[in-house]
Amino acid sequence: MINKEEILKRIGELIEEENLNTKTELSTEELFMQFILPSLEQSKQTLSSLYKFEVKNYGGITGKIKSKILSKIKNIVINVVERESMRQQKFNELVYQTLLLLVDEKMAQKGASSNNSK
């Protein structure tokens, strides 16, 4: 059995072999603007794939019964998953809006401080 230190050592060796640079030249603000905000923007659409599934219509009596059962299962799954996902999606949206407001406020403070220093 492999322990965590050995796994971390192997990962470090792999990173060195592949010449992957884990250090970045970007500031925390730049990383935030380039990666965190866009990912939060995308997380607002968590439920869209849930509604895309379409039940295939089958022919014949057994096919119609099969389609009806699959539709019922789909609706049950949507109802169960949707409840929790809506909470998460609302939280994601609130976090995203809060972070945008904080970024705007910080930019405004930078602008005001640069005007005061002139």
CNS distance restraints for C-alpha pairs under 8 A (distance, minus, plus):
assign (resid   2 and name CA) (resid   6 and name CA) 6.37 0.50 0.50
assign (resid   2 and name CA) (resid   7 and name CA) 6.90 0.50 0.50
assign (resid   3 and name CA) (resid   7 and name CA) 6.51 0.50 0.50
assign (resid   4 and name CA) (resid   8 and name CA) 6.15 0.50 0.50
assign (resid   5 and name CA) (resid   9 and name CA) 6.09 0.50 0.50
assign (resid   6 and name CA) (resid  10 and name CA) 6.16 0.50 0.50
assign (resid   7 and name CA) (resid  11 and name CA) 6.16 0.50 0.50
assign (resid   8 and name CA) (resid  12 and name CA) 6.13 0.50 0.50
assign (resid   9 and name CA) (resid  13 and name CA) 6.25 0.50 0.50
assign (resid  10 and name CA) (resid  14 and name CA) 6.14 0.50 0.50
assign (resid  11 and name CA) (resid  15 and name CA) 6.17 0.50 0.50
assign (resid  12 and name CA) (resid  16 and name CA) 6.28 0.50 0.50
assign (resid  13 and name CA) (resid  17 and name CA) 6.11 0.50 0.50
assign (resid  14 and name CA) (resid  18 and name CA) 6.10 0.50 0.50
assign (resid  15 and name CA) (resid  19 and name CA) 6.03 0.50 0.50
assign (resid  15 and name CA) (resid  20 and name CA) 5.37 0.50 0.50
assign (resid  15 and name CA) (resid  21 and name CA) 7.86 0.50 0.50
assign (resid  16 and name CA) (resid  20 and name CA) 6.48 0.50 0.50
assign (resid  26 and name CA) (resid  30 and name CA) 5.79 0.50 0.50
assign (resid  26 and name CA) (resid  31 and name CA) 6.19 0.50 0.50
assign (resid  27 and name CA) (resid  31 and name CA) 6.23 0.50 0.50
assign (resid  28 and name CA) (resid  32 and name CA) 6.03 0.50 0.50
assign (resid  29 and name CA) (resid  33 and name CA) 6.13 0.50 0.50
assign (resid  30 and name CA) (resid  34 and name CA) 5.97 0.50 0.50
assign (resid  31 and name CA) (resid  35 and name CA) 5.76 0.50 0.50
assign (resid  31 and name CA) (resid  36 and name CA) 7.21 0.50 0.50
assign (resid  32 and name CA) (resid  36 and name CA) 4.96 0.50 0.50
assign (resid  32 and name CA) (resid  37 and name CA) 6.36 0.50 0.50
assign (resid  33 and name CA) (resid  37 and name CA) 5.59 0.50 0.50
assign (resid  33 and name CA) (resid  38 and name CA) 7.41 0.50 0.50
assign (resid  34 and name CA) (resid  38 and name CA) 6.66 0.50 0.50
assign (resid  35 and name CA) (resid  39 and name CA) 6.16 0.50 0.50
assign (resid  36 and name CA) (resid  40 and name CA) 6.20 0.50 0.50
assign (resid  37 and name CA) (resid  41 and name CA) 6.14 0.50 0.50
assign (resid  37 and name CA) (resid  96 and name CA) 7.06 0.50 0.50
assign (resid  37 and name CA) (resid  99 and name CA) 7.92 0.50 0.50
assign (resid  38 and name CA) (resid  42 and name CA) 6.29 0.50 0.50
assign (resid  39 and name CA) (resid  43 and name CA) 6.18 0.50 0.50
assign (resid  40 and name CA) (resid  44 and name CA) 6.77 0.50 0.50
assign (resid  40 and name CA) (resid  92 and name CA) 6.76 0.50 0.50
assign (resid  40 and name CA) (resid  93 and name CA) 7.79 0.50 0.50
assign (resid  40 and name CA) (resid  96 and name CA) 5.97 0.50 0.50
assign (resid  41 and name CA) (resid  96 and name CA) 6.96 0.50 0.50
assign (resid  42 and name CA) (resid  46 and name CA) 7.91 0.50 0.50
assign (resid  43 and name CA) (resid  89 and name CA) 7.35 0.50 0.50
assign (resid  43 and name CA) (resid  92 and name CA) 6.78 0.50 0.50
assign (resid  44 and name CA) (resid  89 and name CA) 5.85 0.50 0.50
assign (resid  44 and name CA) (resid  92 and name CA) 6.43 0.50 0.50
assign (resid  44 and name CA) (resid  93 and name CA) 6.15 0.50 0.50
assign (resid  45 and name CA) (resid  89 and name CA) 7.72 0.50 0.50
assign (resid  46 and name CA) (resid  85 and name CA) 7.43 0.50 0.50
assign (resid  46 and name CA) (resid  89 and name CA) 6.73 0.50 0.50
assign (resid  47 and name CA) (resid  51 and name CA) 7.04 0.50 0.50
assign (resid  47 and name CA) (resid  82 and name CA) 7.38 0.50 0.50
assign (resid  47 and name CA) (resid  85 and name CA) 6.94 0.50 0.50
assign (resid  47 and name CA) (resid  86 and name CA) 7.82 0.50 0.50
assign (resid  48 and name CA) (resid  52 and name CA) 6.73 0.50 0.50
assign (resid  49 and name CA) (resid  53 and name CA) 7.31 0.50 0.50
assign (resid  50 and name CA) (resid  78 and name CA) 6.90 0.50 0.50
assign (resid  51 and name CA) (resid  78 and name CA) 7.74 0.50 0.50
assign (resid  55 and name CA) (resid  67 and name CA) 6.57 0.50 0.50
assign (resid  55 and name CA) (resid  70 and name CA) 6.61 0.50 0.50
assign (resid  55 and name CA) (resid  71 and name CA) 6.28 0.50 0.50
assign (resid  56 and name CA) (resid  67 and name CA) 6.71 0.50 0.50
assign (resid  57 and name CA) (resid  63 and name CA) 7.19 0.50 0.50
assign (resid  57 and name CA) (resid  64 and name CA) 6.99 0.50 0.50
assign (resid  57 and name CA) (resid  67 and name CA) 5.71 0.50 0.50
assign (resid  58 and name CA) (resid  63 and name CA) 4.28 0.50 0.50
assign (resid  58 and name CA) (resid  64 and name CA) 5.83 0.50 0.50
assign (resid  58 and name CA) (resid  66 and name CA) 7.38 0.50 0.50
assign (resid  58 and name CA) (resid  67 and name CA) 6.35 0.50 0.50
assign (resid  59 and name CA) (resid  63 and name CA) 4.96 0.50 0.50
assign (resid  59 and name CA) (resid  64 and name CA) 6.29 0.50 0.50
assign (resid  60 and name CA) (resid  64 and name CA) 6.19 0.50 0.50
assign (resid  61 and name CA) (resid  65 and name CA) 6.30 0.50 0.50
assign (resid  62 and name CA) (resid  66 and name CA) 6.01 0.50 0.50
assign (resid  63 and name CA) (resid  67 and name CA) 6.05 0.50 0.50
assign (resid  64 and name CA) (resid  68 and name CA) 6.07 0.50 0.50
assign (resid  65 and name CA) (resid  69 and name CA) 6.15 0.50 0.50
assign (resid  66 and name CA) (resid  70 and name CA) 6.13 0.50 0.50
assign (resid  67 and name CA) (resid  71 and name CA) 6.06 0.50 0.50
assign (resid  68 and name CA) (resid  72 and name CA) 6.26 0.50 0.50
assign (resid  69 and name CA) (resid  73 and name CA) 6.23 0.50 0.50
assign (resid  70 and name CA) (resid  74 and name CA) 6.05 0.50 0.50
assign (resid  71 and name CA) (resid  75 and name CA) 6.20 0.50 0.50
assign (resid  72 and name CA) (resid  76 and name CA) 6.22 0.50 0.50
assign (resid  73 and name CA) (resid  77 and name CA) 6.12 0.50 0.50
assign (resid  74 and name CA) (resid  78 and name CA) 6.11 0.50 0.50
assign (resid  75 and name CA) (resid  79 and name CA) 6.12 0.50 0.50
assign (resid  76 and name CA) (resid  80 and name CA) 6.23 0.50 0.50
assign (resid  77 and name CA) (resid  81 and name CA) 5.93 0.50 0.50
assign (resid  78 and name CA) (resid  82 and name CA) 5.43 0.50 0.50
assign (resid  79 and name CA) (resid  83 and name CA) 6.43 0.50 0.50
assign (resid  80 and name CA) (resid  84 and name CA) 7.35 0.50 0.50
assign (resid  81 and name CA) (resid  85 and name CA) 5.99 0.50 0.50
assign (resid  82 and name CA) (resid  86 and name CA) 5.75 0.50 0.50
assign (resid  83 and name CA) (resid  87 and name CA) 6.77 0.50 0.50
assign (resid  84 and name CA) (resid  88 and name CA) 6.46 0.50 0.50
assign (resid  85 and name CA) (resid  89 and name CA) 5.90 0.50 0.50
assign (resid  86 and name CA) (resid  90 and name CA) 5.99 0.50 0.50
assign (resid  87 and name CA) (resid  91 and name CA) 6.20 0.50 0.50
assign (resid  88 and name CA) (resid  92 and name CA) 6.09 0.50 0.50
assign (resid  89 and name CA) (resid  93 and name CA) 6.13 0.50 0.50
assign (resid  90 and name CA) (resid  94 and name CA) 6.19 0.50 0.50
assign (resid  91 and name CA) (resid  95 and name CA) 6.15 0.50 0.50
assign (resid  92 and name CA) (resid  96 and name CA) 6.07 0.50 0.50
assign (resid  93 and name CA) (resid  97 and name CA) 6.12 0.50 0.50
assign (resid  94 and name CA) (resid  98 and name CA) 6.03 0.50 0.50
assign (resid  95 and name CA) (resid  99 and name CA) 6.09 0.50 0.50
assign (resid  96 and name CA) (resid 100 and name CA) 6.19 0.50 0.50
assign (resid  97 and name CA) (resid 101 and name CA) 6.24 0.50 0.50
assign (resid  98 and name CA) (resid 102 and name CA) 6.24 0.50 0.50
assign (resid  99 and name CA) (resid 103 and name CA) 6.09 0.50 0.50
assign (resid 100 and name CA) (resid 104 and name CA) 6.15 0.50 0.50
assign (resid 101 and name CA) (resid 105 and name CA) 6.05 0.50 0.50
assign (resid 102 and name CA) (resid 106 and name CA) 6.08 0.50 0.50
assign (resid 103 and name CA) (resid 107 and name CA) 6.15 0.50 0.50
assign (resid 104 and name CA) (resid 108 and name CA) 6.13 0.50 0.50
assign (resid 105 and name CA) (resid 109 and name CA) 6.18 0.50 0.50
assign (resid 106 and name CA) (resid 110 and name CA) 6.16 0.50 0.50
assign (resid 107 and name CA) (resid 111 and name CA) 6.16 0.50 0.50
assign (resid 108 and name CA) (resid 112 and name CA) 6.13 0.50 0.50
assign (resid 109 and name CA) (resid 113 and name CA) 5.99 0.50 0.50
assign (resid 110 and name CA) (resid 114 and name CA) 6.05 0.50 0.50
assign (resid 111 and name CA) (resid 115 and name CA) 6.21 0.50 0.50
assign (resid 112 and name CA) (resid 116 and name CA) 6.17 0.50 0.50
assign (resid 113 and name CA) (resid 117 and name CA) 6.21 0.50 0.50
assign (resid 114 and name CA) (resid 118 and name CA) 6.62 0.50 0.50
